[in-house]
Amino acid sequence: MESAISTLVTTFAKCSRGKESLDSKSFQKLVEKNLGGVMEDTSNTSAVKEMLKGLDDNSDGKVSFEEYLNLIGYVANSMSQRKTGCNPDAS
Amino acid sequence: MESAISTLVTTFAKCSRGKESLDSKSFQKLVEKNLGGVMEDTSNTSAVKEMLKGLDDNSDGKVSFEEYLNLIGYVANSMSQRKTGCNPDAS
């Protein structure tokens, strides 16, 4: 589990190239390369821009580490619901 | 990254035995077995109880999945600060 958390931290650091936030382009890359298997429309630029807007609590047009953790929470929640069978018929 | 998130979900599910929340005992086990390398006092029962209190937003004495995600966020934040060298001298 520690290495799992570490992977999340490293992925952010790599995509932001060590900066504090992901700009629109690096967020796009992160989502497309890393979440294509669990989310839809990850290669659709305007869909990912909408996602960024939804995460961007302070409306600075970027995704901070805290905002990124909210995305992870969202993905984890949806995985958890699938695994516990809340939506057994959902594809 | 998807498998990292999946690991977090599975760890919770295993420790809660499929239930919605971790009670005090299963939280203790989760922390001790999975976070001993990145946190202090994980085998100290009263320290872990204090941690549970800090996470327990709805004060039901248990740690829900959402509350568990806050713990992950906390650990990720502290790892991130170490990696980006905000506290290069901290042990």
N, CA and C atoms of all chains as a GROMACS GRO file, in nm:
protein
  546
    1MET      N    1   0.082  -0.121   0.000
    1MET     CA    2   0.000   0.000   0.000
    1MET      C    3   0.086   0.127   0.000
    2GLU      N    4   0.200   0.119   0.071
    2GLU     CA    5   0.288   0.237   0.070
    2GLU      C    6   0.340   0.265  -0.070
    3SER      N    7   0.372   0.158  -0.143
    3SER     CA    8   0.424   0.179  -0.279
    3SER      C    9   0.314   0.230  -0.371
    4ALA      N   10   0.188   0.190  -0.341
    4ALA     CA   11   0.077   0.240  -0.421
    4ALA      C   12   0.064   0.392  -0.404
    5ILE      N   13   0.073   0.438  -0.278
    5ILE     CA   14   0.063   0.582  -0.252
    5ILE      C   15   0.182   0.654  -0.317
    6SER      N   16   0.298   0.590  -0.306
    6SER     CA   17   0.417   0.649  -0.365
    6SER      C   18   0.403   0.664  -0.517
    7THR      N   19   0.341   0.564  -0.581
    7THR     CA   20   0.317   0.572  -0.726
    7THR      C   21   0.232   0.694  -0.761
    8LEU      N   22   0.131   0.720  -0.679
    8LEU     CA   23   0.044   0.835  -0.704
    8LEU      C   24   0.121   0.966  -0.694
    9VAL      N   25   0.209   0.972  -0.595
    9VAL     CA   26   0.290   1.093  -0.575
    9VAL      C   27   0.388   1.111  -0.691
   10THR      N   28   0.453   1.001  -0.731
   10THR     CA   29   0.552   1.009  -0.838
   10THR      C   30   0.488   1.044  -0.972
   11THR      N   31   0.369   0.988  -0.997
   11THR     CA   32   0.301   1.017  -1.123
   11THR      C   33   0.272   1.167  -1.135
   12PHE      N   34   0.225   1.226  -1.025
   12PHE     CA   35   0.199   1.371  -1.027
   12PHE      C   36   0.328   1.448  -1.052
   13ALA      N   37   0.432   1.410  -0.979
   13ALA     CA   38   0.560   1.483  -0.989
   13ALA      C   39   0.618   1.474  -1.130
   14LYS      N   40   0.605   1.355  -1.190
   14LYS     CA   41   0.656   1.336  -1.326
   14LYS      C   42   0.581   1.422  -1.425
   15CYS      N   43   0.447   1.418  -1.416
   15CYS     CA   44   0.366   1.491  -1.514
   15CYS      C   45   0.375   1.642  -1.494
   16SER      N   46   0.395   1.686  -1.370
   16SER     CA   47   0.406   1.830  -1.347
   16SER      C   48   0.551   1.876  -1.362
   17ARG      N   49   0.638   1.782  -1.392
   17ARG     CA   50   0.783   1.808  -1.398
   17ARG      C   51   0.834   1.881  -1.274
   18GLY      N   52   0.786   1.833  -1.161
   18GLY     CA   53   0.833   1.888  -1.035
   18GLY      C   54   0.767   2.018  -0.992
   19LYS      N   55   0.677   2.069  -1.078
   19LYS     CA   56   0.608   2.194  -1.039
   19LYS      C   57   0.495   2.165  -0.941
   20GLU      N   58   0.439   2.270  -0.882
   20GLU     CA   59   0.335   2.253  -0.782
   20GLU      C   60   0.200   2.210  -0.841
   21SER      N   61   0.176   2.249  -0.967
   21SER     CA   62   0.047   2.216  -1.027
   21SER      C   63   0.063   2.162  -1.167
   22LEU      N   64  -0.042   2.094  -1.212
   22LEU     CA   65  -0.047   2.047  -1.351
   22LEU      C   66  -0.120   2.151  -1.433
   23ASP      N   67  -0.059   2.200  -1.540
   23ASP     CA   68  -0.135   2.288  -1.628
   23ASP      C   69  -0.224   2.202  -1.717
   24SER      N   70  -0.304   2.267  -1.797
   24SER     CA   71  -0.404   2.197  -1.878
   24SER      C   72  -0.340   2.086  -1.962
   25LYS      N   73  -0.225   2.115  -2.021
   25LYS     CA   74  -0.161   2.019  -2.110
   25LYS      C   75  -0.106   1.898  -2.032
   26SER      N   76  -0.042   1.923  -1.919
   26SER     CA   77   0.014   1.809  -1.845
   26SER      C   78  -0.096   1.728  -1.775
   27PHE      N   79  -0.206   1.796  -1.740
   27PHE     CA   80  -0.320   1.722  -1.685
   27PHE      C   81  -0.378   1.628  -1.790
   28GLN      N   82  -0.392   1.682  -1.910
   28GLN     CA   83  -0.441   1.603  -2.023
   28GLN      C   84  -0.356   1.476  -2.040
   29LYS      N   85  -0.225   1.496  -2.037
   29LYS     CA   86  -0.133   1.384  -2.055
   29LYS      C   87  -0.148   1.282  -1.941
   30LEU      N   88  -0.153   1.332  -1.818
   30LEU     CA   89  -0.167   1.243  -1.702
   30LEU      C   90  -0.292   1.157  -1.714
   31VAL      N   91  -0.403   1.221  -1.746
   31VAL     CA   92  -0.530   1.149  -1.753
   31VAL      C   93  -0.528   1.047  -1.867
   32GLU      N   94  -0.480   1.092  -1.983
   32GLU     CA   95  -0.482   1.005  -2.100
   32GLU      C   96  -0.391   0.883  -2.081
   33LYS      N   97  -0.273   0.906  -2.026
   33LYS     CA   98  -0.177   0.796  -2.012
   33LYS      C   99  -0.207   0.705  -1.894
   34ASN      N  100  -0.272   0.760  -1.791
   34ASN     CA  101  -0.283   0.682  -1.667
   34ASN      C  102  -0.422   0.637  -1.628
   35LEU      N  103  -0.524   0.698  -1.686
   35LEU     CA  104  -0.659   0.665  -1.641
   35LEU      C  105  -0.750   0.617  -1.753
   36GLY      N  106  -0.691   0.588  -1.869
   36GLY     CA  107  -0.769   0.544  -1.985
   36GLY      C  108  -0.847   0.415  -1.960
   37GLY      N  109  -0.797   0.333  -1.868
   37GLY     CA  110  -0.864   0.205  -1.843
   37GLY      C  111  -0.981   0.214  -1.746
   38VAL      N  112  -0.989   0.323  -1.671
   38VAL     CA  113  -1.097   0.333  -1.571
   38VAL      C  114  -1.192   0.450  -1.591
   39MET      N  115  -1.158   0.538  -1.687
   39MET     CA  116  -1.248   0.650  -1.714
   39MET      C  117  -1.277   0.656  -1.864
   40GLU      N  118  -1.388   0.719  -1.897
   40GLU     CA  119  -1.420   0.737  -2.038
   40GLU      C  120  -1.366   0.871  -2.088
   41ASP      N  121  -1.355   0.880  -2.220
   41ASP     CA  122  -1.322   1.008  -2.286
   41ASP      C  123  -1.188   1.068  -2.242
   42THR      N  124  -1.094   0.985  -2.200
   42THR     CA  125  -0.968   1.042  -2.151
   42THR      C  126  -0.882   1.099  -2.264
   43SER      N  127  -0.914   1.063  -2.389
   43SER     CA  128  -0.836   1.122  -2.499
   43SER      C  129  -0.914   1.233  -2.568
   44ASN      N  130  -1.029   1.268  -2.508
   44ASN     CA  131  -1.111   1.376  -2.562
   44ASN      C  132  -1.074   1.507  -2.491
   45THR      N  133  -1.005   1.594  -2.564
   45THR     CA  134  -0.951   1.716  -2.503
   45THR      C  135  -1.055   1.798  -2.429
   46SER      N  136  -1.173   1.816  -2.490
   46SER     CA  137  -1.270   1.904  -2.424
   46SER      C  138  -1.332   1.836  -2.302
   47ALA      N  139  -1.345   1.703  -2.305
   47ALA     CA  140  -1.396   1.631  -2.188
   47ALA      C  141  -1.298   1.643  -2.071
   48VAL      N  142  -1.168   1.634  -2.101
   48VAL     CA  143  -1.068   1.644  -1.995
   48VAL      C  144  -1.061   1.787  -1.941
   49LYS      N  145  -1.085   1.885  -2.030
   49LYS     CA  146  -1.089   2.025  -1.984
   49LYS      C  147  -1.204   2.047  -1.886
   50GLU      N  148  -1.318   1.984  -1.915
   50GLU     CA  149  -1.432   1.994  -1.824
   50GLU      C  150  -1.398   1.930  -1.688
   51MET      N  151  -1.326   1.816  -1.696
   51MET     CA  152  -1.285   1.746  -1.574
   51MET      C  153  -1.194   1.837  -1.491
   52LEU      N  154  -1.101   1.904  -1.559
   52LEU     CA  155  -1.010   1.996  -1.491
   52LEU      C  156  -1.090   2.106  -1.420
   53LYS      N  157  -1.190   2.161  -1.490
   53LYS     CA  158  -1.273   2.265  -1.430
   53LYS      C  159  -1.341   2.215  -1.303
   54GLY      N  160  -1.389   2.090  -1.309
   54GLY     CA  161  -1.458   2.030  -1.194
   54GLY      C  162  -1.366   2.011  -1.074
   55LEU      N  163  -1.238   1.988  -1.102
   55LEU     CA  164  -1.142   1.965  -0.993
   55LEU      C  165  -1.082   2.093  -0.939
   56ASP      N  166  -1.082   2.195  -1.023
   56ASP     CA  167  -1.006   2.317  -0.997
   56ASP      C  168  -1.075   2.407  -0.894
   57ASP      N  169  -1.060   2.367  -0.766
   57ASP     CA  170  -1.131   2.436  -0.658
   57ASP      C  171  -1.100   2.586  -0.651
   58ASN      N  172  -0.974   2.621  -0.673
   58ASN     CA  173  -0.938   2.763  -0.660
   58ASN      C  174  -0.940   2.837  -0.794
   59SER      N  175  -0.992   2.770  -0.898
   59SER     CA  176  -1.013   2.832  -1.030
   59SER      C  177  -0.890   2.902  -1.085
   60ASP      N  178  -0.774   2.838  -1.071
   60ASP     CA  179  -0.654   2.899  -1.130
   60ASP      C  180  -0.618   2.834  -1.265
   61GLY      N  181  -0.708   2.746  -1.312
   61GLY     CA  182  -0.685   2.683  -1.442
   61GLY      C  183  -0.586   2.567  -1.436
   62LYS      N  184  -0.536   2.537  -1.316
   62LYS     CA  185  -0.442   2.426  -1.300
   62LYS      C  186  -0.492   2.328  -1.195
   63VAL      N  187  -0.428   2.212  -1.190
   63VAL     CA  188  -0.464   2.111  -1.092
   63VAL      C  189  -0.350   2.096  -0.990
   64SER      N  190  -0.376   2.141  -0.868
   64SER     CA  191  -0.274   2.129  -0.762
   64SER      C  192  -0.270   1.986  -0.711
   65PHE      N  193  -0.174   1.955  -0.627
   65PHE     CA  194  -0.164   1.820  -0.572
   65PHE      C  195  -0.290   1.784  -0.492
   66GLU      N  196  -0.342   1.877  -0.416
   66GLU     CA  197  -0.464   1.853  -0.339
   66GLU      C  198  -0.582   1.825  -0.432
   67GLU      N  199  -0.591   1.903  -0.540
   67GLU     CA  200  -0.701   1.883  -0.635
   67GLU      C  201  -0.685   1.748  -0.706
   68TYR      N  202  -0.561   1.711  -0.733
   68TYR     CA  203  -0.531   1.580  -0.793
   68TYR      C  204  -0.574   1.467  -0.700
   69LEU      N  205  -0.552   1.485  -0.570
   69LEU     CA  206  -0.595   1.382  -0.473
   69LEU      C  207  -0.747   1.365  -0.474
   70ASN      N  208  -0.819   1.474  -0.502
   70ASN     CA  209  -0.964   1.462  -0.514
   70ASN      C  210  -1.002   1.374  -0.634
   71LEU      N  211  -0.925   1.387  -0.742
   71LEU     CA  212  -0.948   1.301  -0.859
   71LEU      C  213  -0.924   1.155  -0.822
   72ILE      N  214  -0.814   1.130  -0.750
   72ILE     CA  215  -0.784   0.993  -0.706
   72ILE      C  216  -0.899   0.939  -0.620
   73GLY      N  217  -0.949   1.023  -0.531
   73GLY     CA  218  -1.061   0.984  -0.446
   73GLY      C  219  -1.184   0.949  -0.528
   74TYR      N  220  -1.206   1.029  -0.631
   74TYR     CA  221  -1.321   1.005  -0.718
   74TYR      C  222  -1.308   0.870  -0.788
   75VAL      N  223  -1.189   0.845  -0.844
   75VAL     CA  224  -1.164   0.718  -0.914
   75VAL      C  225  -1.175   0.600  -0.816
   76ALA      N  226  -1.115   0.617  -0.697
   76ALA     CA  227  -1.119   0.511  -0.596
   76ALA      C  228  -1.263   0.480  -0.555
   77ASN      N  229  -1.342   0.586  -0.537
   77ASN     CA  230  -1.483   0.567  -0.503
   77ASN      C  231  -1.557   0.489  -0.609
   78SER      N  232  -1.532   0.522  -0.736
   78SER     CA  233  -1.608   0.454  -0.839
   78SER      C  234  -1.560   0.310  -0.853
   79MET      N  235  -1.429   0.286  -0.833
   79MET     CA  236  -1.379   0.147  -0.833
   79MET      C  237  -1.441   0.069  -0.719
   80SER      N  238  -1.447   0.132  -0.601
   80SER     CA  239  -1.498   0.066  -0.483
   80SER      C  240  -1.644   0.028  -0.502
   81GLN      N  241  -1.722   0.117  -0.562
   81GLN     CA  242  -1.863   0.086  -0.586
   81GLN      C  243  -1.879  -0.030  -0.682
   82ARG      N  244  -1.789  -0.036  -0.782
   82ARG     CA  245  -1.797  -0.147  -0.875
   82ARG      C  246  -1.761  -0.278  -0.805
   83LYS      N  247  -1.654  -0.272  -0.721
   83LYS     CA  248  -1.607  -0.394  -0.657
   83LYS      C  249  -1.705  -0.448  -0.555
   84THR      N  250  -1.772  -0.357  -0.483
   84THR     CA  251  -1.865  -0.405  -0.382
   84THR      C  252  -2.001  -0.436  -0.444
   85GLY      N  253  -2.010  -0.417  -0.576
   85GLY     CA  254  -2.128  -0.463  -0.646
   85GLY      C  255  -2.250  -0.374  -0.631
   86CYS      N  256  -2.228  -0.244  -0.600
   86CYS     CA  257  -2.342  -0.154  -0.591
   86CYS      C  258  -2.411  -0.141  -0.726
   87ASN      N  259  -2.333  -0.151  -0.832
   87ASN     CA  260  -2.388  -0.142  -0.967
   87ASN      C  261  -2.346  -0.266  -1.046
   88PRO      N  262  -2.394  -0.383  -1.006
   88PRO     CA  263  -2.346  -0.505  -1.070
   88PRO      C  264  -2.376  -0.512  -1.219
   89ASP      N  265  -2.480  -0.439  -1.263
   89ASP     CA  266  -2.516  -0.447  -1.404
   89ASP      C  267  -2.450  -0.342  -1.490
   90ALA      N  268  -2.388  -0.244  -1.426
   90ALA     CA  269  -2.325  -0.136  -1.502
   90ALA      C  270  -2.205  -0.192  -1.578
   91SER      N  271  -2.188  -0.145  -1.699
   91SER     CA  272  -2.075  -0.198  -1.779
   91SER      C  273  -1.947  -0.128  -1.740
   92MET      N  274  -0.073   0.344  -1.250
   92MET     CA  275  -0.146   0.426  -1.155
   92MET      C  276  -0.283   0.367  -1.123
   93GLU      N  277  -0.344   0.307  -1.226
   93GLU     CA  278  -0.475   0.244  -1.201
   93GLU      C  279  -0.461   0.130  -1.101
   94SER      N  280  -0.354   0.055  -1.112
   94SER     CA  281  -0.338  -0.057  -1.019
   94SER      C  282  -0.305  -0.005  -0.879
   95ALA      N  283  -0.239   0.110  -0.871
   95ALA     CA  284  -0.211   0.170  -0.741
   95ALA      C  285  -0.341   0.208  -0.672
   96ILE      N  286  -0.432   0.270  -0.746
   96ILE     CA  287  -0.562   0.309  -0.688
   96ILE      C  288  -0.639   0.183  -0.648
   97SER      N  289  -0.631   0.084  -0.735
   97SER     CA  290  -0.699  -0.042  -0.708
   97SER      C  291  -0.647  -0.107  -0.579
   98THR      N  292  -0.517  -0.099  -0.557
   98THR     CA  293  -0.458  -0.152  -0.434
   98THR      C  294  -0.517  -0.085  -0.310
   99LEU      N  295  -0.535   0.048  -0.319
   99LEU     CA  296  -0.591   0.121  -0.206
   99LEU      C  297  -0.734   0.075  -0.177
  100VAL      N  298  -0.809   0.054  -0.284
  100VAL     CA  299  -0.948   0.010  -0.268
  100VAL      C  300  -0.953  -0.131  -0.209
  101THR      N  301  -0.868  -0.219  -0.261
  101THR     CA  302  -0.866  -0.358  -0.215
  101THR      C  303  -0.821  -0.369  -0.070
  102THR      N  304  -0.722  -0.289  -0.032
  102THR     CA  305  -0.673  -0.292   0.106
  102THR      C  306  -0.785  -0.257   0.204
  103PHE      N  307  -0.861  -0.153   0.169
  103PHE     CA  308  -0.974  -0.115   0.255
  103PHE      C  309  -1.075  -0.229   0.264
  104ALA      N  310  -1.110  -0.284   0.147
  104ALA     CA  311  -1.212  -0.390   0.142
  104ALA      C  312  -1.170  -0.512   0.222
  105LYS      N  313  -1.042  -0.547   0.211
  105LYS     CA  314  -0.991  -0.663   0.284
  105LYS      C  315  -0.999  -0.640   0.435
  106CYS      N  316  -0.950  -0.523   0.478
  106CYS     CA  317  -0.944  -0.495   0.622
  106CYS      C  318  -1.083  -0.475   0.681
  107SER      N  319  -1.176  -0.424   0.601
  107SER     CA  320  -1.312  -0.403   0.654
  107SER      C  321  -1.397  -0.529   0.632
  108ARG      N  322  -1.338  -0.630   0.570
  108ARG     CA  323  -1.410  -0.753   0.532
  108ARG      C  324  -1.537  -0.722   0.456
  109GLY      N  325  -1.523  -0.630   0.363
  109GLY     CA  326  -1.637  -0.600   0.276
  109GLY      C  327  -1.740  -0.504   0.336
  110LYS      N  328  -1.717  -0.467   0.465
  110LYS     CA  329  -1.813  -0.374   0.528
  110LYS      C  330  -1.786  -0.230   0.482
  111GLU      N  331  -1.879  -0.141   0.515
  111GLU     CA  332  -1.866  -0.002   0.471
  111GLU      C  333  -1.759   0.076   0.546
  112SER      N  334  -1.734   0.037   0.671
  112SER     CA  335  -1.637   0.112   0.751
  112SER      C  336  -1.541   0.018   0.823
  113LEU      N  337  -1.430   0.076   0.863
  113LEU     CA  338  -1.333   0.003   0.946
  113LEU      C  339  -1.364   0.035   1.092
  114ASP      N  340  -1.385  -0.067   1.173
  114ASP     CA  341  -1.399  -0.038   1.315
  114ASP      C  342  -1.259  -0.018   1.374
  115SER      N  343  -1.254   0.015   1.502
  115SER     CA  344  -1.128   0.050   1.565
  115SER      C  345  -1.023  -0.060   1.547
  116LYS      N  346  -1.064  -0.185   1.561
  116LYS     CA  347  -0.971  -0.297   1.553
  116LYS      C  348  -0.918  -0.316   1.410
  117SER      N  349  -1.006  -0.309   1.313
  117SER     CA  350  -0.959  -0.331   1.176
  117SER      C  351  -0.878  -0.211   1.126
  118PHE      N  352  -0.911  -0.091   1.176
  118PHE     CA  353  -0.830   0.025   1.140
  118PHE      C  354  -0.688   0.010   1.195
  119GLN      N  355  -0.682  -0.036   1.321
  119GLN     CA  356  -0.552  -0.062   1.384
  119GLN      C  357  -0.469  -0.157   1.298
  120LYS      N  358  -0.533  -0.264   1.252
  120LYS     CA  359  -0.464  -0.364   1.172
  120LYS      C  360  -0.417  -0.304   1.040
  121LEU      N  361  -0.505  -0.230   0.975
  121LEU     CA  362  -0.470  -0.169   0.846
  121LEU      C  363  -0.348  -0.079   0.860
  122VAL      N  364  -0.351   0.006   0.961
  122VAL     CA  365  -0.242   0.102   0.980
  122VAL      C  366  -0.111   0.030   1.013
  123GLU      N  367  -0.120  -0.065   1.103
  123GLU     CA  368   0.000  -0.135   1.149
  123GLU      C  369   0.064  -0.216   1.036
  124LYS      N  370  -0.020  -0.286   0.960
  124LYS     CA  371   0.033  -0.373   0.854
  124LYS      C  372   0.075  -0.297   0.730
  125ASN      N  373   0.012  -0.181   0.705
  125ASN     CA  374   0.032  -0.117   0.575
  125ASN      C  375   0.105   0.016   0.577
  126LEU      N  376   0.111   0.080   0.694
  126LEU     CA  377   0.169   0.214   0.695
  126LEU      C  378   0.286   0.228   0.792
  127GLY      N  379   0.335   0.114   0.840
  127GLY     CA  380   0.446   0.117   0.936
  127GLY      C  381   0.573   0.181   0.881
  128GLY      N  382   0.588   0.176   0.749
  128GLY     CA  383   0.710   0.231   0.690
  128GLY      C  384   0.707   0.381   0.668
  129VAL      N  385   0.588   0.440   0.671
  129VAL     CA  386   0.578   0.584   0.641
  129VAL      C  387   0.521   0.668   0.755
  130MET      N  388   0.472   0.599   0.860
  130MET     CA  389   0.420   0.675   0.973
  130MET      C  390   0.484   0.622   1.102
  131GLU      N  391   0.482   0.708   1.203
  131GLU     CA  392   0.534   0.665   1.332
  131GLU      C  393   0.422   0.607   1.419
  132ASP      N  394   0.460   0.532   1.519
  132ASP     CA  395   0.366   0.484   1.621
  132ASP      C  396   0.252   0.399   1.567
  133THR      N  397   0.272   0.330   1.454
  133THR     CA  398   0.161   0.254   1.399
  133THR      C  399   0.126   0.130   1.480
  134SER      N  400   0.217   0.089   1.570
  134SER     CA  401   0.182  -0.026   1.652
  134SER      C  402   0.143   0.017   1.793
  135ASN      N  403   0.132   0.149   1.812
  135ASN     CA  404   0.089   0.203   1.941
  135ASN      C  405  -0.063   0.223   1.940
  136THR      N  406  -0.132   0.136   2.013
  136THR     CA  407  -0.279   0.136   2.007
  136THR      C  408  -0.341   0.272   2.035
  137SER      N  409  -0.292   0.342   2.136
  137SER     CA  410  -0.358   0.468   2.170
  137SER      C  411  -0.326   0.576   2.066
  138ALA      N  412  -0.207   0.571   2.007
  138ALA     CA  413  -0.175   0.668   1.901
  138ALA      C  414  -0.266   0.646   1.780
  139VAL      N  415  -0.290   0.519   1.747
  139VAL     CA  416  -0.376   0.490   1.632
  139VAL      C  417  -0.521   0.527   1.661
  140LYS      N  418  -0.561   0.514   1.788
  140LYS     CA  419  -0.697   0.557   1.826
  140LYS      C  420  -0.713   0.707   1.809
  141GLU      N  421  -0.609   0.782   1.844
  141GLU     CA  422  -0.612   0.928   1.824
  141GLU      C  423  -0.621   0.961   1.676
  142MET      N  424  -0.549   0.884   1.594
  142MET     CA  425  -0.552   0.904   1.450
  142MET      C  426  -0.693   0.881   1.397
  143LEU      N  427  -0.756   0.774   1.446
  143LEU     CA  428  -0.893   0.742   1.406
  143LEU      C  429  -0.986   0.859   1.440
  144LYS      N  430  -0.971   0.912   1.560
  144LYS     CA  431  -1.053   1.027   1.601
  144LYS      C  432  -1.037   1.144   1.506
  145GLY      N  433  -0.911   1.168   1.466
  145GLY     CA  434  -0.883   1.279   1.375
  145GLY      C  435  -0.946   1.261   1.238
  146LEU      N  436  -0.960   1.136   1.195
  146LEU     CA  437  -1.016   1.108   1.062
  146LEU      C  438  -1.168   1.099   1.064
  147ASP      N  439  -1.222   1.068   1.182
  147ASP     CA  440  -1.362   1.032   1.194
  147ASP      C  441  -1.455   1.153   1.188
  148ASP      N  442  -1.477   1.202   1.065
  148ASP     CA  443  -1.553   1.327   1.046
  148ASP      C  444  -1.694   1.320   1.106
  149ASN      N  445  -1.760   1.207   1.091
  149ASN     CA  446  -1.898   1.199   1.140
  149ASN      C  447  -1.908   1.140   1.282
  150SER      N  448  -1.790   1.124   1.346
  150SER     CA  449  -1.784   1.079   1.486
  150SER      C  450  -1.866   0.954   1.516
  151ASP      N  451  -1.859   0.855   1.427
  151ASP     CA  452  -1.929   0.730   1.457
  151ASP      C  453  -1.834   0.623   1.511
  152GLY      N  454  -1.709   0.664   1.538
  152GLY     CA  455  -1.613   0.569   1.594
  152GLY      C  456  -1.552   0.475   1.493
  153LYS      N  457  -1.590   0.492   1.365
  153LYS     CA  458  -1.535   0.408   1.259
  153LYS      C  459  -1.475   0.493   1.148
  154VAL      N  460  -1.401   0.428   1.060
  154VAL     CA  461  -1.342   0.499   0.947
  154VAL      C  462  -1.409   0.453   0.818
  155SER      N  463  -1.487   0.542   0.758
  155SER     CA  464  -1.553   0.509   0.632
  155SER      C  465  -1.452   0.516   0.517
  156PHE      N  466  -1.495   0.476   0.398
  156PHE     CA  467  -1.405   0.480   0.284
  156PHE      C  468  -1.361   0.624   0.254
  157GLU      N  469  -1.453   0.717   0.265
  157GLU     CA  470  -1.419   0.859   0.241
  157GLU      C  471  -1.317   0.907   0.344
  158GLU      N  472  -1.337   0.869   0.469
  158GLU     CA  473  -1.244   0.909   0.575
  158GLU      C  474  -1.107   0.844   0.554
  159TYR      N  475  -1.109   0.720   0.505
  159TYR     CA  476  -0.984   0.648   0.472
  159TYR      C  477  -0.910   0.721   0.359
  160LEU      N  478  -0.985   0.772   0.261
  160LEU     CA  479  -0.921   0.846   0.152
  160LEU      C  480  -0.852   0.973   0.203
  161ASN      N  481  -0.908   1.031   0.309
  161ASN     CA  482  -0.841   1.147   0.370
  161ASN      C  483  -0.706   1.107   0.430
  162LEU      N  484  -0.702   0.987   0.487
  162LEU     CA  485  -0.575   0.937   0.540
  162LEU      C  486  -0.473   0.919   0.427
  163ILE      N  487  -0.520   0.860   0.317
  163ILE     CA  488  -0.432   0.841   0.201
  163ILE      C  489  -0.379   0.978   0.154
  164GLY      N  490  -0.469   1.075   0.149
  164GLY     CA  491  -0.429   1.210   0.108
  164GLY      C  492  -0.323   1.267   0.201
  165TYR      N  493  -0.340   1.244   0.329
  165TYR     CA  494  -0.245   1.293   0.428
  165TYR      C  495  -0.108   1.229   0.407
  166VAL      N  496  -0.108   1.096   0.389
  166VAL     CA  497   0.019   1.025   0.368
  166VAL      C  498   0.083   1.071   0.236
  167ALA      N  499   0.001   1.084   0.131
  167ALA     CA  500   0.053   1.127   0.000
  167ALA      C  501   0.114   1.266   0.010
  168ASN      N  502   0.045   1.355   0.082
  168ASN     CA  503   0.097   1.490   0.101
  168ASN      C  504   0.232   1.490   0.172
  169SER      N  505   0.243   1.407   0.275
  169SER     CA  506   0.370   1.409   0.348
  169SER      C  507   0.481   1.345   0.265
  170MET      N  508   0.447   1.241   0.186
  170MET     CA  509   0.547   1.184   0.095
  170MET      C  510   0.590   1.286  -0.009
  171SER      N  511   0.493   1.358  -0.061
  171SER     CA  512   0.520   1.456  -0.166
  171SER      C  513   0.613   1.564  -0.115
  172GLN      N  514   0.588   1.609   0.008
  172GLN     CA  515   0.674   1.713   0.065
  172GLN      C  516   0.816   1.664   0.085
  173ARG      N  517   0.828   1.535   0.123
  173ARG     CA  518   0.961   1.479   0.138
  173ARG      C  519   1.031   1.470   0.003
  174LYS      N  520   0.955   1.423  -0.100
  174LYS     CA  521   1.016   1.404  -0.232
  174LYS      C  522   1.057   1.533  -0.298
  175THR      N  523   0.976   1.638  -0.278
  175THR     CA  524   1.010   1.764  -0.342
  175THR      C  525   1.110   1.843  -0.258
  176GLY      N  526   1.148   1.786  -0.146
  176GLY     CA  527   1.257   1.843  -0.070
  176GLY      C  528   1.222   1.964   0.013
  177CYS      N  529   1.091   1.977   0.050
  177CYS     CA  530   1.055   2.090   0.134
  177CYS      C  531   1.122   2.078   0.271
  178ASN      N  532   1.141   1.956   0.314
  178ASN     CA  533   1.204   1.932   0.443
  178ASN      C  534   1.325   1.839   0.426
  179PRO      N  535   1.424   1.884   0.354
  179PRO     CA  536   1.535   1.796   0.320
  179PRO      C  537   1.608   1.741   0.442
  180ASP      N  538   1.600   1.813   0.554
  180ASP     CA  539   1.673   1.768   0.671
  180ASP      C  540   1.591   1.678   0.764
  181ALA      N  541   1.461   1.674   0.740
  181ALA     CA  542   1.377   1.591   0.827
  181ALA      C  543   1.410   1.445   0.807
  182SER      N  544   1.409   1.370   0.916
  182SER     CA  545   1.446   1.228   0.904
  182SER      C  546   1.325   1.149   0.855
   0.00000   0.00000   0.00000
